[in-house]
Amino acid sequence: MVRSITLSLLFFATIVGSAQADTYPGVLFENSVLKGNYMHSHAVHGGRSWVENVAGRLPVSDSVFFTPGNSLLLKYYSADGGEWSAQIAFPEPANSYIADPKGVLVFKLYVASNTPSTVLPKLSLYQGESESDPLNLSDYIDDYSTNMWLNVNIPVKAIGGLLADEAVSGIRLAQRQADTATHWLYIDQIEFLSANPPRAKLSSPAVLASATAYERHVDLTWQLPLTPSIRYIKIYRANDNEHFEPVAIRPVFVHKYSDFVPYPEKTYFYKIAWVDYDYLESPFSEVLEATTHAVDDSALLDLVQEAHVNYFEDRTEINSGMHAIQFGVDDAAVSVMETGFSILSQIVGVERGFTSRKAAIGRLRRMVDFLGKVERYQGAFPAKIDGRTGKGIFEVDSVPEADLVATAFLMQGLLVAEQYFGADSSLTDRINTLWRGVEWDRFVVPGQENILLDRWSPVAGFKNARPMGGFGKDFIGYILALASPRHALPPEAYTEGLGVPRELADSIHVMELVANEAFSVDVKGGGHGTLPQYRELPYTADTTLYGIAITVGSVDTSLMEAYLPFLAFDPRGKRDTFADYFVNNVNLTEATRRRDNEFGHGGASAAIWGTTAVGTDSLGNIYAINPAIPSASYAYLPESAIQSIRELYEAYGDMLFTEYGFRKWMAPERNAVAGGYDALNQAAVVVMIENGRSGLIWNLFTSHPDIKRVVEDHFSIE
């Protein structure tokens, strides 16, 4: 049956770990990043009925659209005994929007054929595997006509069978009434809105502040007035200062736009308009012009770094100064780990002149003031915090817990900031208070004092904890735990804790049995319990991959896992009992590049590599290219990285590179690209390029007196 097929989950809607794309959370469809077909759609047909599709997805129209630059084409034939349907899913992150019962579902519809309203599709909403009652589109269109854009307005309360407090996955359009004609419809700007949005007329002209040209794109910036009825900024471009065409819209919480242009070495003209909730436009801004020009490698690195720094600046939560998890919504949740990435990136921004030093210090002061008021657990922070209240955000509200890995990356960033802004004594004092307060030696159990555990709760103790160790994200936690001026682990923790990856020996919560009167909950009612039992795994690999010797790490995991420990810790000339880390990372990067070229997920060009798994389907893993991987490899393979960055920018920049840098991934084989970004990716590009250019972050962190002591104790320095 067509119905059972269309209710299956779209694989790209299940991809995890993506940051929100730059649009409103209630927008189901605004534009397709890619031409051809729309990755978040699924079209099927059966019997004698038919719906046009490209590889099972709805086609994208670049010639007919309501908002620039495209719409979805729904072309169908409805026959007796047949059936067709088309799903349009929410972009990533999927399954996160809950419809307001007082709101409306609206979209624009253009009927390009001689189609009676009675044969327009029926529409339903789906929530996972559940589907609402279908309704007829024609009942929600006033003054139906063909060959013009129509408004479709459906009150949410009119949709029967909708589950309360369940996220909407998308909409389903399906055959309603059989006839003998083929019908052409265009659909655009599908969104959930308030029933009564602000209606003030936009009478003042828009203001376009700047237009800065590069080789293949022009960066535009603007400042918005405090007018609540402005919903979008609409950008117009002309080649001749006369014939302007709309090229994009941006939501009000975005203040810049990177416009990839058709031709280099050419002058382009821009103007913008404010757009209200009814899509009525304000008077135009003044026209600005910009001439694109070739950029050398140094300028290319500058523009790439600056765009990725923009990501962190615009995602600074206003109350706390920390990194906001959501963007453009009324949600003050902040990420502790990603704030650590943000600090490193913004320091690079200051050093390169992208960011005001005064503004950066102001954000940092706000941040450390906020962190000083947050409830900590043995000095460590929750992974997520409410930026307004300072309260931790937990999976189970009644079970607060500290996250030691997130705390480690935050502390890493703060120590680098202390080194960089050292002249500001008040800032240094507050950072030192936070740093000295983390009780690393309390995240262990008696009898296993060399093994860090990654979390602890005053309610559940170590019940859900994981032993830390091995080559990867736990590295920095051990470096900091050994460096702590007040709560250091014993020196043996370097080899016996970090140097031995472990996993629990069985699936039972062994941590519940641990007796630790000072620092865990005795769930057994007074018994002493037993120490947790672990399976120990090898730290080193000592193998040859693609003709290259690898000591630690693997090509079977994302190269970002090997880069993560060395965002701030300088591997150059550092050798411990396990590896020469810089040599190893150079080799691991080159081996990964060779493997990726052999896989060919980036197409025919050897410069496009960085394979990463982004989901699964019935055949196994789905692979894509993460542009942050080759870009961040600049710290190890600068010539190869420059080739990759230039190829990604020139060949795929129009869909992959934005005002916030590279999107999370692209899959050329599937005509798919991530709509959002990833904080680790954005930081790795900024920081690792800078480490390759100047060594800035490496030098700052490793020269900190406490970190320097660990280096001297555990590494041979060449």
HUBEL-V350503 format. One record per residue. N is the residue number from 1. PSI is psi in radians with two decimals (999 if undefined). OMEGA is omega in degrees with one decimal (NA if undefined). D_CENTER is the distance of its C-alpha to the mean C-alpha in Angstrom with 1 decimal. Layout:
N;PSI;OMEGA;D_CENTER  N;PSI;OMEGA;D_CENTER
This chain:
1;2.49;177.5;36.0  2;-0.67;-176.0;33.5  3;-0.79;-177.8;32.3  4;-0.56;178.6;31.3  5;-0.76;-174.0;29.4  6;-0.34;178.0;27.4  7;-0.04;175.1;26.4  8;2.67;-176.0;24.8  9;2.32;174.8;21.0  10;2.25;-170.7;19.1  11;-0.62;-178.8;17.5  12;-0.26;175.3;14.3  13;-0.13;-178.9;14.0  14;-0.02;-178.1;14.1  15;2.35;-175.2;11.2  16;2.85;170.3;9.5  17;0.17;-179.6;6.7  18;2.45;172.5;3.8  19;2.76;-176.7;2.8  20;2.41;175.3;6.0  21;2.94;-173.4;7.5  22;1.24;174.8;10.3  23;3.05;-179.4;13.0  24;2.56;-176.4;15.1  25;-0.42;179.6;14.4  26;0.02;-177.9;17.9  27;2.04;179.8;17.4  28;-0.74;174.6;17.9  29;2.28;176.6;18.5  30;-0.98;175.5;18.5  31;2.69;170.9;18.3  32;2.25;178.5;17.6  33;-0.65;-177.1;15.6  34;2.66;173.3;18.1  35;3.05;174.3;21.9  36;-1.50;178.1;24.0  37;2.86;-174.2;22.6  38;2.10;-170.8;19.8  39;-0.42;-178.8;17.4  40;0.58;177.3;17.1  41;2.85;179.9;20.8  42;2.11;-176.4;23.7  43;2.35;178.5;27.3  44;2.80;176.5;30.5  45;2.78;-179.9;34.2  46;2.84;-176.6;37.4  47;-2.45;-179.7;41.2  48;-0.05;177.3;42.3  49;2.85;-175.4;39.3  50;2.53;170.6;36.6  51;2.34;-177.4;33.2  52;2.40;178.5;31.9  53;2.75;174.8;28.8  54;1.89;-176.7;27.3  55;0.66;177.0;26.5  56;0.11;-179.2;26.3  57;2.78;178.1;24.0  58;2.44;175.7;25.1  59;2.67;176.5;25.9  60;2.33;178.3;24.3  61;2.15;176.3;26.9  62;-0.06;-176.2;26.6  63;-0.52;178.3;30.1  64;2.06;178.8;30.2  65;2.76;176.9;27.5  66;-0.89;172.0;27.6  67;2.43;-177.4;24.5  68;2.55;8.7;23.6  69;0.18;178.7;22.8  70;3.05;176.5;23.5  71;-3.14;177.1;24.4  72;2.40;177.0;24.9  73;2.21;173.8;28.4  74;1.75;-179.4;30.2  75;2.14;-171.0;33.4  76;2.82;174.1;35.5  77;2.17;-176.6;39.0  78;2.04;-175.4;40.1  79;2.70;172.5;43.1  80;2.38;178.3;45.4  81;0.04;179.3;44.5  82;3.12;180.0;41.0  83;2.49;172.6;37.5  84;2.75;174.6;34.2  85;2.76;178.2;30.9  86;2.22;175.5;27.4  87;2.48;171.2;24.2  88;2.02;-173.5;21.3  89;2.74;171.3;18.3  90;2.41;173.5;15.5  91;2.93;178.4;12.4  92;2.59;-6.7;9.4  93;2.35;-172.5;9.0  94;2.82;170.1;12.7  95;0.79;-177.5;15.7  96;-0.06;-175.6;14.7  97;2.17;176.7;17.1  98;2.13;-175.2;20.7  99;2.38;176.0;23.2  100;2.14;-179.9;25.6  101;-0.39;179.4;29.1  102;0.00;-176.8;30.4  103;-3.01;179.5;27.9  104;2.56;169.4;28.2  105;2.13;-177.6;26.5  106;2.62;169.3;27.1  107;2.96;-179.3;26.7  108;2.40;-177.0;28.7  109;2.26;176.7;31.0  110;2.05;-179.5;33.2  111;1.90;-173.6;36.0  112;0.14;179.6;37.3  113;2.98;179.2;40.0  114;1.29;-170.5;43.2  115;2.05;173.6;41.5  116;2.61;-178.8;43.3  117;-0.43;-178.0;41.1  118;-0.27;179.0;42.4  119;0.19;169.1;40.5  120;2.70;-176.5;37.1  121;2.85;165.5;34.7  122;2.72;-174.5;34.3  123;2.48;172.4;30.9  124;2.81;173.3;29.5  125;2.54;174.3;26.3  126;2.55;-178.5;24.9  127;1.63;-172.9;23.3  128;-2.10;179.5;22.5  129;-0.01;179.2;26.0  130;2.61;-179.2;27.8  131;2.44;179.2;28.9  132;3.04;173.7;30.5  133;2.46;178.2;33.9  134;2.65;173.8;34.0  135;2.80;-176.6;35.3  136;2.23;-179.0;36.8  137;-0.66;-174.9;34.9  138;-0.40;-179.7;38.2  139;-0.16;-174.2;38.9  140;0.43;176.9;36.1  141;2.13;175.5;36.9  142;2.47;174.9;39.5  143;1.00;-179.1;41.8  144;2.35;177.7;40.6  145;2.75;176.8;41.2  146;2.87;175.3;40.1  147;0.67;172.9;38.7  148;2.74;178.5;37.0  149;2.21;-179.3;33.7  150;2.62;174.7;34.2  151;2.20;173.5;32.5  152;2.09;-177.4;31.8  153;1.97;-176.3;31.6  154;1.92;175.5;31.5  155;2.36;-179.4;31.8  156;-0.63;-178.7;29.6  157;-0.27;178.6;32.8  158;-0.13;-177.1;34.5  159;1.81;-178.0;32.2  160;2.60;175.5;34.3  161;0.18;179.4;33.0  162;2.29;-177.4;29.6  163;2.25;179.6;28.6  164;2.48;176.0;28.2  165;0.38;174.6;25.1  166;2.39;-178.2;23.4  167;2.47;176.4;20.1  168;2.21;178.9;20.7  169;-0.57;-178.8;19.2  170;-2.91;177.4;20.7  171;2.76;177.8;24.2  172;2.14;174.1;26.9  173;2.36;-173.1;29.5  174;2.85;179.7;32.6  175;2.35;179.2;36.2  176;-1.01;-174.7;38.5  177;2.33;-178.9;42.0  178;2.54;171.0;43.5  179;-2.86;-172.5;45.1  180;0.34;-176.2;46.1  181;2.78;172.3;43.8  182;2.33;-172.3;40.4  183;2.48;-179.3;38.1  184;2.07;177.2;35.5  185;2.53;171.6;32.9  186;2.39;-176.5;29.8  187;2.37;-177.6;27.2  188;2.74;171.7;24.7  189;1.10;178.2;22.7  190;2.13;-174.4;22.5  191;2.72;171.4;21.6  192;2.28;-177.8;22.7  193;2.84;168.5;24.5  194;2.58;178.9;26.8  195;-0.41;-178.5;30.4  196;1.28;178.2;31.4  197;2.89;177.4;28.8  198;2.45;-173.7;30.2  199;0.18;-177.8;32.8  200;2.37;-178.5;34.0  201;2.41;179.8;35.0  202;1.63;-174.1;33.1  203;-0.35;-178.2;36.2  204;2.57;178.3;35.0  205;2.61;172.8;33.7  206;2.85;-178.1;30.1  207;1.97;174.7;29.5  208;2.05;-170.8;27.8  209;-0.71;-175.7;27.6  210;2.72;173.9;26.9  211;1.91;-175.7;26.4  212;2.16;-174.5;25.7  213;2.57;173.4;26.1  214;-2.67;-175.7;25.0  215;-0.84;-176.3;25.8  216;0.07;179.9;24.0  217;2.85;177.5;22.2  218;2.22;176.8;23.2  219;2.18;177.4;21.1  220;2.49;175.1;22.3  221;2.70;178.1;22.2  222;2.87;173.1;23.9  223;2.30;-176.4;24.7  224;2.52;169.5;25.2  225;2.86;179.3;28.3  226;1.22;-178.3;28.1  227;1.89;-172.6;28.9  228;-0.31;-178.3;27.3  229;-0.09;174.6;28.3  230;2.15;179.1;25.9  231;-0.69;-177.1;23.0  232;2.81;166.8;21.9  233;2.24;-179.1;22.7  234;2.21;-174.5;24.3  235;2.31;177.6;24.5  236;2.51;178.9;27.7  237;2.54;175.9;28.6  238;2.63;174.7;32.1  239;-0.30;-170.7;33.7  240;0.14;-178.7;37.0  241;0.26;179.2;36.4  242;-0.88;-173.1;38.0  243;1.48;-177.3;36.2  244;2.41;176.7;32.8  245;2.47;176.6;30.3  246;2.37;-177.9;27.2  247;-0.32;-177.6;24.1  248;2.79;165.9;21.1  249;2.62;178.7;20.4  250;2.49;179.6;17.9  251;2.88;-172.1;17.5  252;-0.36;-178.7;19.4  253;0.05;175.2;16.7  254;2.34;-175.0;15.8  255;0.27;-179.7;18.6  256;2.85;179.1;18.1  257;2.34;175.2;17.7  258;1.98;-177.5;17.9  259;1.93;174.2;20.5  260;2.24;-170.6;21.2  261;2.76;-175.7;24.9  262;-0.59;-171.9;27.3  263;2.48;172.5;29.4  264;2.99;176.3;29.5  265;0.81;-177.0;32.4  266;2.62;178.4;32.8  267;2.32;178.4;33.0  268;2.66;-177.4;30.9  269;2.45;-174.5;31.5  270;2.57;166.7;29.1  271;2.80;-178.9;29.6  272;2.86;174.0;27.5  273;2.57;168.9;28.4  274;2.61;-178.9;27.2  275;2.33;-179.2;26.9  276;-3.01;-175.6;27.8  277;-0.33;175.3;27.2  278;0.12;-180.0;29.9  279;0.46;170.3;28.5  280;2.46;-171.9;31.5  281;2.61;173.5;31.0  282;3.01;169.0;32.3  283;2.63;-177.1;34.5  284;2.72;170.4;32.9  285;3.04;168.2;32.0  286;2.74;-178.4;34.0  287;2.33;172.2;33.3  288;2.58;178.6;31.6  289;2.72;179.0;32.0  290;2.45;-178.1;30.2  291;2.07;-179.9;31.3  292;2.67;-176.0;29.0  293;2.72;178.6;30.2  294;2.53;177.8;29.7  295;2.50;176.7;27.8  296;3.14;-174.6;28.7  297;-0.69;-179.0;26.5  298;-0.77;178.9;26.3  299;-0.59;177.0;25.4  300;-0.78;177.5;22.7  301;-0.69;177.9;21.1  302;-0.87;-174.6;21.5  303;-0.60;178.1;19.7  304;-0.81;178.6;16.7  305;-0.76;-176.8;16.6  306;-0.74;179.9;17.1  307;-0.71;-178.8;14.3  308;-0.53;173.2;11.8  309;-0.66;177.8;13.8  310;-0.66;-179.2;13.5  311;-0.80;-176.9;9.8  312;-0.64;179.4;11.2  313;-0.76;-176.9;14.4  314;-0.25;179.0;13.3  315;0.39;174.4;11.2  316;2.11;179.0;14.3  317;2.27;-165.8;15.8  318;-0.58;-176.0;19.3  319;-0.75;-171.1;21.5  320;-0.33;-173.8;20.3  321;0.06;-177.1;18.8  322;3.13;-174.6;15.9  323;2.09;-179.0;12.1  324;2.36;178.8;11.4  325;-0.77;177.3;9.1  326;2.80;-175.8;9.7  327;2.22;175.8;10.3  328;0.24;177.8;13.7  329;2.87;-179.6;15.2  330;1.23;-178.8;17.9  331;2.03;-174.4;16.1  332;0.26;179.5;16.7  333;2.34;-179.6;15.0  334;2.69;-179.4;13.7  335;2.22;-180.0;12.4  336;-0.82;-178.7;15.2  337;-0.79;-177.6;13.6  338;-0.42;172.6;10.7  339;-0.65;174.4;13.7  340;-0.73;176.5;15.4  341;-0.71;-177.6;12.9  342;-0.73;-179.4;13.1  343;-0.84;179.9;16.9  344;-0.76;-176.8;17.2  345;-0.71;-178.4;15.3  346;-0.49;173.7;17.4  347;-0.73;174.4;20.5  348;-0.71;178.9;20.0  349;-0.72;177.5;19.6  350;-0.80;-177.8;22.9  351;-0.62;-178.6;24.6  352;-0.07;178.9;23.8  353;0.21;177.7;24.8  354;-0.46;-172.1;21.5  355;2.43;175.8;21.5  356;2.26;177.1;24.6  357;-0.73;-180.0;25.9  358;-0.77;179.9;27.4  359;-0.70;-179.9;24.2  360;-0.75;178.4;22.3  361;-0.67;178.0;25.2  362;-0.76;177.3;25.3  363;-0.71;-177.6;21.7  364;-0.70;176.5;22.5  365;-0.78;178.5;25.7  366;-0.67;-178.3;24.2  367;-0.88;-176.0;21.7  368;-0.54;173.6;24.6  369;-0.77;179.0;26.8  370;-0.83;-177.8;24.4  371;-0.55;178.7;23.8  372;-0.31;-179.3;27.6  373;-0.13;-178.1;28.0  374;2.44;176.0;25.4  375;2.12;179.2;27.1  376;2.84;-179.6;26.8  377;1.84;-171.9;28.2  378;0.65;175.0;30.4  379;-0.14;-178.4;28.4  380;2.70;-173.7;25.0  381;2.71;167.2;22.2  382;2.80;178.3;20.3  383;-0.57;-179.1;16.7  384;2.52;-177.8;15.9  385;2.57;171.4;18.3  386;2.04;-176.0;19.3  387;-0.28;178.3;19.2  388;-0.80;-171.5;22.3  389;-0.36;-174.6;24.5  390;0.12;178.8;23.4  391;2.51;176.8;23.7  392;2.62;176.1;21.7  393;2.11;-172.0;19.5  394;2.75;178.1;20.5  395;-0.71;173.9;20.3  396;2.04;-172.9;24.1  397;-0.59;-175.8;25.2  398;0.00;-178.9;28.5  399;1.40;176.4;27.1  400;2.64;177.2;25.6  401;2.65;174.4;24.5  402;2.51;178.4;23.5  403;1.94;-173.4;20.7  404;-0.56;178.8;22.1  405;-0.81;177.7;19.2  406;-0.74;178.9;17.0  407;-0.69;-179.2;20.1  408;-0.77;-178.5;20.8  409;-0.55;173.5;17.7  410;-0.81;-179.5;18.3  411;-0.66;176.1;22.0  412;-0.83;179.2;21.2  413;-0.71;-178.6;19.6  414;-0.65;178.5;22.5  415;-0.64;175.1;25.1  416;-0.71;178.3;23.8  417;-0.68;177.5;23.9  418;-0.73;178.6;27.4  419;-0.72;-173.9;28.5  420;-0.73;-178.2;27.2  421;0.61;-171.7;28.4  422;-0.42;-178.5;31.4  423;-0.33;-180.0;33.9  424;1.62;-172.4;32.5  425;-0.62;-179.6;34.5  426;-0.65;177.4;33.4  427;-0.76;179.8;29.7  428;-0.74;-179.3;30.8  429;-0.74;-177.5;32.9  430;-0.64;176.1;30.2  431;-0.74;179.4;27.8  432;-0.64;178.2;30.7  433;-0.76;178.2;31.4  434;-0.77;-177.1;27.9  435;-0.82;-177.6;28.1  436;-0.31;-177.2;31.6  437;-0.21;-179.3;30.9  438;2.05;-175.7;28.6  439;1.31;-177.4;31.1  440;-0.63;-176.5;29.8  441;-0.04;175.0;33.2  442;-0.11;177.6;32.9  443;0.73;176.7;30.0  444;2.92;176.0;32.7  445;2.63;179.4;35.6  446;2.38;-178.0;39.3  447;-0.23;177.8;40.4  448;0.88;-173.4;36.9  449;-0.17;180.0;36.3  450;-0.03;-175.7;34.6  451;1.96;175.1;31.7  452;2.47;172.5;28.7  453;2.49;-164.6;27.2  454;-0.14;-179.6;23.6  455;2.72;175.5;24.3  456;2.52;179.5;27.2  457;2.40;175.3;28.2  458;-0.21;178.5;31.4  459;-0.79;-174.3;31.8  460;0.06;179.5;31.0  461;-2.33;-179.3;31.4  462;0.29;-172.0;30.0  463;-0.75;-175.8;30.0  464;0.31;-174.3;26.3  465;2.72;176.7;26.1  466;2.37;175.2;25.2  467;2.30;-179.3;27.2  468;2.57;177.4;25.3  469;2.89;177.8;26.2  470;3.04;-176.5;25.8  471;1.91;-178.7;23.9  472;-2.54;-171.1;20.2  473;-0.34;-178.7;18.3  474;-0.24;-175.5;21.6  475;-0.86;-175.9;23.3  476;-0.60;177.4;22.5  477;-0.74;178.6;23.6  478;-0.70;178.0;27.0  479;-0.79;-178.9;27.4  480;-0.66;179.3;26.9  481;-0.61;176.9;29.1  482;-0.47;-176.5;31.8  483;-0.24;-173.5;31.5  484;2.26;-179.3;31.8  485;-0.32;-176.9;35.0  486;-0.45;-172.0;35.9  487;0.84;-176.0;34.3  488;2.58;169.2;34.1  489;2.80;174.9;34.3  490;2.67;-177.4;37.3  491;-0.51;-178.7;37.1  492;-0.29;-179.6;37.4  493;-0.40;-179.8;33.9  494;-0.87;-178.1;32.6  495;-0.61;-174.5;34.3  496;-0.31;177.1;34.8  497;-1.17;177.2;31.5  498;-0.71;-171.2;28.9  499;0.03;-179.6;31.0  500;1.67;173.5;31.3  501;2.44;-177.4;28.3  502;2.72;170.2;29.3  503;2.68;-179.9;28.7  504;2.50;-173.6;30.7  505;-0.33;177.2;33.9  506;3.11;-174.8;33.6  507;-0.12;178.8;31.5  508;2.62;177.7;33.4  509;1.39;-178.8;32.1  510;-0.54;-176.8;34.3  511;-0.36;178.6;33.0  512;-0.43;-174.6;34.9  513;-0.10;-174.4;38.1  514;2.24;174.5;37.6  515;1.99;179.3;40.2  516;1.49;-170.3;39.0  517;-0.50;-176.3;40.9  518;-0.40;-166.4;39.2  519;0.36;173.0;35.6  520;2.92;-180.0;35.1  521;2.24;-179.5;36.3  522;1.54;-175.4;39.4  523;-0.17;-177.8;38.7  524;0.09;174.0;41.9  525;0.70;173.5;44.1  526;-0.20;179.3;45.7  527;2.75;-179.7;45.6  528;-0.37;176.5;44.6  529;-2.91;-179.9;42.5  530;2.76;175.2;41.4  531;2.60;178.3;38.8  532;2.54;179.0;35.8  533;2.30;-176.1;36.4  534;2.66;163.5;33.8  535;2.25;-179.4;33.6  536;2.37;-175.8;33.2  537;2.76;179.7;31.4  538;2.45;175.0;31.9  539;-0.72;-176.3;29.8  540;2.76;178.4;31.0  541;-0.78;179.1;30.9  542;1.11;-178.6;33.8  543;3.01;175.5;33.4  544;2.15;-178.6;33.5  545;2.18;179.7;30.7  546;0.68;176.3;31.2  547;0.21;-175.5;34.1  548;2.38;179.7;32.3  549;2.24;178.3;33.1  550;2.22;-179.6;30.2  551;-0.82;177.2;31.0  552;2.68;-178.9;27.8  553;3.07;-175.4;24.6  554;2.60;173.7;24.2  555;-0.08;-179.8;23.0  556;-0.13;174.4;22.3  557;2.89;-179.9;19.0  558;2.43;177.5;16.0  559;-0.36;177.0;17.2  560;-0.50;178.2;14.3  561;-0.55;177.3;16.3  562;-0.46;178.5;19.2  563;-0.55;-173.0;17.5  564;-0.76;-179.7;16.1  565;-0.30;-170.7;19.6  566;0.45;170.3;20.6  567;-0.73;-177.5;18.2  568;-0.56;-179.6;21.1  569;2.18;-173.7;23.9  570;1.99;-179.7;26.1  571;-0.13;-174.3;27.0  572;2.15;177.6;29.6  573;0.25;-178.3;33.0  574;2.11;175.9;32.0  575;2.28;173.6;33.7  576;-2.83;-178.3;34.1  577;-0.20;-175.8;36.0  578;-0.74;-169.0;33.2  579;2.80;162.4;32.1  580;1.83;-165.2;32.0  581;-0.65;179.8;28.3  582;-0.83;178.0;27.9  583;-0.75;-179.6;30.2  584;-0.74;-178.1;28.4  585;-0.60;173.1;24.9  586;-0.82;-178.6;26.5  587;-0.75;-179.7;28.0  588;-0.67;177.8;25.1  589;-0.79;179.9;23.0  590;-0.69;178.1;25.9  591;-0.70;178.4;26.5  592;-0.72;177.8;22.9  593;-0.77;179.5;23.3  594;-0.74;177.7;26.6  595;-0.80;-177.5;25.3  596;-0.69;176.5;22.5  597;-0.64;178.1;25.2  598;-0.68;177.5;27.4  599;-0.71;175.9;24.8  600;0.38;-179.7;24.3  601;-0.26;178.4;21.0  602;0.14;180.0;20.4  603;-2.74;-171.3;23.7  604;-0.30;-174.9;26.9  605;2.26;177.0;25.7  606;-0.31;-179.0;25.9  607;-0.27;-179.1;23.5  608;1.77;178.7;20.5  609;-3.14;-175.1;19.4  610;0.84;-175.6;16.6  611;2.38;176.1;16.9  612;2.56;176.0;14.5  613;2.29;-176.5;15.0  614;0.08;-179.3;12.5  615;-2.99;178.6;14.9  616;2.69;169.2;18.7  617;-2.92;-175.9;21.5  618;-0.33;-178.4;25.3  619;-0.04;179.8;25.7  620;-2.58;-176.4;23.2  621;2.54;172.8;19.9  622;2.22;-174.4;18.0  623;2.59;177.9;17.0  624;3.12;178.0;14.9  625;2.16;174.2;14.5  626;1.87;-175.3;11.7  627;-0.30;177.9;12.8  628;-0.47;-176.9;11.8  629;-0.98;177.8;14.5  630;-0.54;179.4;17.4  631;-0.80;-179.6;16.4  632;-0.30;179.0;16.3  633;-0.05;177.9;19.5  634;-0.52;179.3;21.3  635;-0.35;-175.7;22.4  636;-0.68;-179.4;24.3  637;1.28;-171.5;25.1  638;-0.72;-178.5;25.1  639;-0.79;177.9;27.1  640;-0.70;-179.3;25.0  641;-0.77;178.6;21.7  642;-0.75;177.5;23.2  643;-0.76;-179.1;24.3  644;-0.82;-179.1;20.9  645;-0.78;-179.1;19.2  646;-0.72;179.2;22.1  647;-0.76;178.4;22.0  648;-0.73;-178.9;18.3  649;-0.80;-174.0;18.9  650;-0.68;-175.0;22.3  651;-0.56;-174.0;22.0  652;0.10;-174.2;18.5  653;-0.57;-176.7;17.5  654;-0.43;178.5;18.4  655;-0.21;-172.6;15.6  656;-0.51;-174.0;13.1  657;2.24;-178.0;13.5  658;-3.03;177.1;13.0  659;-0.21;177.9;13.8  660;0.31;178.1;10.5  661;-2.78;-178.7;11.1  662;2.46;172.5;10.2  663;2.99;-169.6;7.7  664;-0.70;-179.3;6.2  665;2.87;170.6;9.8  666;2.61;178.4;13.0  667;1.50;-176.8;16.0  668;-0.59;-179.2;19.1  669;-0.51;-175.6;21.4  670;0.10;-176.1;20.0  671;0.94;-176.4;19.2  672;2.57;177.8;15.6  673;2.52;177.1;12.3  674;2.45;175.6;8.7  675;-0.40;-173.9;8.5  676;-2.84;-172.9;4.9  677;3.06;178.5;2.9  678;2.27;-173.7;2.9  679;-0.71;178.1;5.8  680;-0.75;178.1;8.3  681;-0.85;-175.5;8.0  682;-0.70;179.8;8.5  683;-0.71;-178.8;11.1  684;-0.68;179.0;12.8  685;-0.87;-178.9;13.5  686;-0.92;-167.8;15.0  687;-0.77;-176.4;16.8  688;-0.55;171.9;18.1  689;-0.75;-179.9;19.3  690;-0.69;177.3;21.1  691;-0.63;176.4;22.6  692;-0.55;-179.2;23.9  693;-0.82;-172.6;25.3  694;-0.21;-175.0;26.8  695;0.29;-170.3;26.0  696;-1.02;-173.9;25.1  697;-0.71;176.1;22.7  698;-0.83;-176.9;24.7  699;-0.72;-177.7;27.9  700;-0.86;-175.5;27.0  701;-0.82;-173.3;25.8  702;-0.28;176.5;28.5  703;-0.06;175.9;31.2  704;2.34;-174.0;30.6  705;-0.71;-178.5;34.0  706;-0.69;179.4;32.7  707;-0.65;179.8;30.4  708;-0.63;178.9;33.2  709;-0.70;178.4;35.5  710;-0.72;178.3;33.3  711;-0.78;-178.8;33.1  712;-0.56;-177.0;36.9  713;-0.52;-168.4;37.5  714;-0.08;-176.9;35.4  715;2.48;166.7;34.9  716;2.19;-174.8;37.4  717;2.12;-179.0;36.6  718;999;NA;37.7
